[in-house]
Amino acid sequence: MDKDQGKTGGVKGYFTKRKVYVMGCFIVLCTSFGYVWYTSNGTWWLTSSKVSNTMSNTQDLDDFHKIKQTRMIYTKPQILNPPRSDVLMMTPWFAPIVWEGTYNSEILNEQFRQRNVTVGLTAFAIKKYVVFLKKFLETAETYFMVGHRVNYYIFTDRPEEVPKVALKEGRNVVVLQVQNYPRWQEISMRRMEMISCFSQQQFINEVSYLVCVDVDMRFNDQVGVEILSNLFGTLHPGFYAAERQSFTYERRPASQAYVPRDEGDFYYAGGFFGGTVMEVYKLTKKCHEAIMMDKAKGIEAIWQEESHLNKYFVYHKPTKILSPEYLWDDYLGRREILKKRRFLAVPKNHAAIRNK
Ligand SMILES: *[C@@H]1O[C@H](CO)[C@@H](O)[C@H](O)[C@H]1NC(C)=O
């Protein structure tokens, strides 16, 4: 009995020591693994911001702590539960609809900065429309793609009238001289041709994304990388909540812009669309060809290139949809529905500006 007890006691003792040994090893391993993880993490932050080579050792350490504080800590995204049918956040083809509050600009800015993207903003200042350029460019410097590289592509027939506006680092104005046309409708439609032409020859070598907008506008709040995607369109401020039947698509079957009454998702604004240079090239080329086919038949779509853009989006779905925050006109909608009015129509006297 004694012997057995002793044996049992010995076995017990052996296991206890072994347990202590295993636990000890485990703690040592955890600590060293944690240390390696911590330092490698720290190194990653340093190299990612490219400061390590240029700083002295103490500055290095200071910057290390500063940079570590830029770690992004934010509330876990919440699933809407129960779902609300009156909140439309995602199209049936899984394109997000961008409203204020639906994205985290800190995360997105970091992603796009790491990719060092350059964004092209195209605007047409033909004839008297050059008067809009100053406010347009000045407000863009304040609100458009802040902290990112931007090329403003200004198409104009009056290059000498393009105002000099102070630009931040990494931002350029590129003036592209083009011809004008007698009718404003023709000027408006020819934008598709010019964008497709320059996309192929120039933009493809200079920028990653194109944002194509009207010039008789001003930026009034942030318009940043949250808009960027392969192909994006903007809900027209006059129709964002309208039924399909009331969309002002081209309804004459003879036009290339024709959309049948039982088709179409949204009515998109002609004054704000974009995407990668390749997607914008495909879109503008297709729309220009459709416009030329109509022209040959003596037809002009009801809302010119906007009708053709809407036709295109019925069959080439945008990968991101921008809310009317991105193209707003107080005359067309109730401003109380918006948290932000980012890009606003500048009131103008149509007759005085359009054909001059
Ligand atoms: C970002 O891109 C521009 C032009 O495409 C280039 O001149 C610049 O050196 C790049 N910056 C970095 C940090 O890679």
The ligand as an SDF file (V2000), in Angstrom:
LIG
                    3D

 14 14  0  0  0  0  0  0  0  0999 V2000
    2.9680   59.2850  -56.8730 C   0  0  0  0  0  0  0  0  0  0  0  0
    2.7080   59.4240  -58.2610 O   0  0  0  0  0  0  0  0  0  0  0  0
    3.3430   60.5260  -58.8760 C   0  0  0  0  0  0  0  0  0  0  0  0
    2.8950   60.6430  -60.3130 C   0  0  0  0  0  0  0  0  0  0  0  0
    2.1310   59.5770  -60.7600 O   0  0  0  0  0  0  0  0  0  0  0  0
    4.8630   60.4140  -58.7360 C   0  0  0  0  0  0  0  0  0  0  0  0
    5.4670   61.5330  -59.3400 O   0  0  0  0  0  0  0  0  0  0  0  0
    5.2060   60.3350  -57.2790 C   0  0  0  0  0  0  0  0  0  0  0  0
    6.5990   60.1310  -57.1420 O   0  0  0  0  0  0  0  0  0  0  0  0
    4.4570   59.1900  -56.6080 C   0  0  0  0  0  0  0  0  0  0  0  0
    4.7170   59.2450  -55.1830 N   0  0  0  0  0  0  0  0  0  0  0  0
    5.0560   58.1670  -54.4910 C   0  0  0  0  0  0  0  0  0  0  0  0
    5.2710   58.3950  -53.0350 C   0  0  0  0  0  0  0  0  0  0  0  0
    5.1710   57.0590  -54.9840 O   0  0  0  0  0  0  0  0  0  0  0  0
  1  2  1  0
  1 10  1  0
  2  3  1  0
  3  4  1  0
  3  6  1  0
  4  5  1  0
  6  7  1  0
  6  8  1  0
  8  9  1  0
  8 10  1  0
 10 11  1  0
 11 12  1  0
 12 13  1  0
 12 14  2  0
M  END
$$$$
